[in-house]
Amino acid sequence: MEFAQYSLALICCFAITRWFTENIKFHVRNDTFWLHHWIVASIIMAILFFLQIDYPWIWGGLTGVAIEGLARKNWSILRNSRK
C-alpha cells in the first residue's frame, strides 16, 4: 500500500501545483536567480534523503511538485536579463 500512497500523492500534488502556479503568482527570485518550485522540491527531497525520512506520501507529493515544474518550458535557475 505504500506505493499506492506514493502514487496518489504524486497525482494530487501534481494537480494542486498546476492549479497553484496557474492561479497564484508566488515567486522566490531576485534579479539574478529564480528558485522555481521544482528546485525547492528537489532541495527538500535532498534534505529528507539525508535525514532518512521515508514517508511515501511526502515523497510522492514532492515528486509531483518537481515533475510539474520540469514539465514547463521555462525552468532555468538563471533569470533572463530584461534590457
Buried (B, 14 or more C-beta within 10 A) or exposed (E): EEEEBBBBBBEBBBEBBBEBBEEEEEEEEEEEEBEBBBBBBBEBBEEBEEEEEEEBBBBBBBBBBBBBBBEEEEEEEEEEEEE
